[in-house]
């Protein structure tokens, strides 16, 4: 975990994420890639604008340079924070929409982990727009850790991983194990029993035992939890054991499939208070 991407809009939620990323970076001797996505006003031309230059229409250049200057000033103030002292910071400004820029930057720089803040979304906003965090979770090939509040000292001990433990989860689960072992956390695997997808205790225990047998996990517990649906089950179970973090694998559904079927991982990103980390199937 050597390269950590932290998108920032200089908001309070973005700084919560940066504080967590700083603690992860310090523990793992990682670099932080601090990214600001600058969406220019529609009247400013953006042909040829990229990460390292700002060439637009001649009428728009002064305004572009003004925005760049202001962003660099805010970067300078941000990276001078005491909690970032001694950590290698790579700053970048991209002229793209937030979601597109985060995904592109992650691929271009071989990022290992994305850490981003989110205040979630609800109601019609969630249905038709969604949060940037939700969109990144749906698409990112690397793990995404979503932070909702100021975590203070980030020293997670209990990591809940909920799944159906099918064969397709095995490949991303290797990243889950690596993530958990890096933090020396207790891994609490849980199968959520629901009325529509019920397994006996014996069947669920065997499923989890067989699934976990091929992995080297430092500290593992297994649970079965009954609830009305999977999302509520994860949230209620995590609260019942006072978990520090929730982990999920995501299919990355898009288009109509996402609209009609939804994604438990993305719903958790919006609704959970605890940090949520997702791993792409």
N, C-alpha and C positions, 0 to 999 in steps of 0.2 A: 504494500500500500504506500507507494512512494510519491504519487501525484494525486492531490486532492483538489477538485474544482469547487469553488464557492462563488456562485453568481450573487451579485449584490446590486440592489437598487438604493443602497444607503438607508434602508428603513430599519426599524427596530427589530423586525423579524429576521432580516438578513444578517444583522449583527449577532443575534442569538446563534445562528448557524455558524458564523465565522468563529465565534468563541469556542464552539464545540470542535470545529475543524482544527483550530489552533491546538487544542489539547490532544487530539488524535495525531496531528503532525508532530508534536513534541515527543510523544511516546514512540512514534515509529520513524522518526528522523525523515519526515516527508516534506515535500514542497507544497505550498498552497498556490494554486492558480486562481487569482482573484479577477473576476470578470464582470464588467458592467456593459449591459446592452443599451445602446443609445438609439432610440427611435426618434428620428428627426421629424420636425413638423412637415406636414404634407407639401407645403409650398417651397421647401428646400430640396433642390435636386440632389439625388444620391448616386448618380451614375459613377461607378468607379470607386466609390467609397469602400474602404476595407479596414482591416485591423490596424494597418500602419500608415494610412494616408487619409486625407479628407478632401477629396476633389469632387466638388459638385458644380452646379451652375454658378456662373460668375457672381450672380446676385446673392447666392446662398453661402458662398465661402466665408464671409465675415461672421455670419451667424453660426456656421459649423464650427469655426475656430473658437467662438465664444463658448459653445457647449463643451468642446474639448477641454478648454482651459478650466471651466468650472468642475468638470469631472476629475481632472488631474489634481485640482485643489482638494477635492473631497477624498480622493485616493490618499493623498499625502497625509491628511488628517487621520484617516482610518488606520493606515499601516503604522502610524506612530503610537498606537495604543499599546500599553504595557503588556497586555496578554499576547501580543505578537512578537515581542522582543526575542531575537535570536532565531526566528523562523524564516526560512527562505520564502520570499513572496514574489511571484511573477504576476505583474499587472497587465491587464489587456482591456481595451475598449473596442467593441465591435458595433457596427451600424447594422443591426438586424433586430428582428422581433425576438423577444426573450426566449421563447421555446426553441426556435430554429437556431439561435446563436449558441445556446447551451449545448445542444446536441452536436452541433458542428465543432465547437471548441473541444468538447470531450473526445471526439474522434481524432481531430487534428493533433492533439497533444497526448494521446494514449493515456488518458486519465484513468485512474484506478477506482476512484470513489467520488461521487458528487454529493456535496452536503449543501442543502438549501433550506431556507426558512419558508414557512407558509403560515397563513392565518386561516387556511381552509376555505371552503365555500359551502353555500347551502342554498336550498330552494331552487328557484329558477336559474340563478347564477350558476349553480353547480350543474344543472341539467344542460344548459345551453352554452355555457362558456367554460366552466371548470377553472381550476387554479393552474398556474404555470407548473407548479409542483406535480399536479396530477398528470399533465401532459408529458412531462419529462419522465415520470415513473412509467408511463405507458410505452415509451419509445426507447429509453436509454438501454444500451447494451451492457453498461457497467452498473454496479450497485448504486442506489440513490438513498441517502439518509435524509429524512425530512424532519426538521426541528420546528416545534410549535411555540416554544417559550424559552425563557432564560433558564438553562439547565444548571447554572452554577458550576460546581465541580463535576465534571463529566467522568464518572467512574462506574459504568453500568456493571451490574453483577448478575442479573437475571434476564435472559433473552428468550422470549416466547417465539416459537416457530410453529405456525399452524399450517396444515397442509392436508391433502387427501393421500399423500405419500404414494402417488402413482409413479410409474417408471420414468415419465417425462420430467419429474422433479429431481431425479438423481444428479443430473449434470449441474444445474444451478445450486443444488444442495452442497456440492463440494465448496462453492464460494461461501455459502452460509457457515460451514464448519471452519473454514479459514478465517472468516470474520470473527466468529465467536472465540476461537482459540487465540487470535491476536489480542483480544481484550481479556483473555482468561475468564470468560463468563461461564455461568451455568446455562446449559442449553436445555430449555423446557419444551420438548416436542409435545404438541397437543393435537388430538383428533377431535373435531367438533361434530358431535352427533346431532343431527337435526331430524325432524319428522319426515322430511322428504328423502333423506339419505342416512338411514340408520344402520349401524353395525352393532353386533353384540360386543360385549366387553372382550370376550375371547378373541373374536375376529379382529377387532381394532388393535388389541395388544400384539397379536401375531403380525399384523400388517406393519406396525411401527418397529417391532423387533427385527423383522426381516429387512426393512428399509435401512435401519441404522447399522446393521451388522457389517456393512462394507466400508464404514468410515471410522477414522480415528478421532474420537471426540473426548476431550479431557474430562468433562463433567456433564453428565447427561441424566435427565429425568424424563419420564413419559407419562402423559395424562390423557384421560378421556373426559370430555365435558359436554353436557347436554344443554341445548338452547334452541330457541325458535328458528334462528338462522345462523349462518356461519359468522357474519360480521359481529352480531351481538354476542355470540359465543366467545369470540376472540377478545373483545373488549371486556366482557364480564370476567372471563378467566384471568386475563392479564391483571385486572384489578384485584381479583381474589388472592393472587400470590404476590402482589405488589411488584410486578415485573418492571424492569427499567427500560426495556426496548421490545418492540414487536417486529418480527421478520416475516416476510411473505414472498412467494414467487408470483410473478405476474406474466400473463400471456401476452400483454401488449395489444389487446383488442383495439381495433380502430373502425371508424365508419359506423355503419348501421349495426354491426355486430356488437360494438361497444355500447351504442345507444340503447339497444333492446336488452342486452344481456348484462351490461354493467361489468364492473370488475371489483372484486372484494378488496384487492390491494389499493386501488384508487379511492374507494370509499373510505378505507381506513386512513389513508393520507389526509383526507378531508375531515374525518370525524375524531380520530384518536388524539388524545392530549400527549401521550407518551411519544417519544421518537419512534418513527417507523422506517425500516430499511427494506428496500425491495430488490429482488434479484430476477433478472429477465430469464424466462424459459427459452 
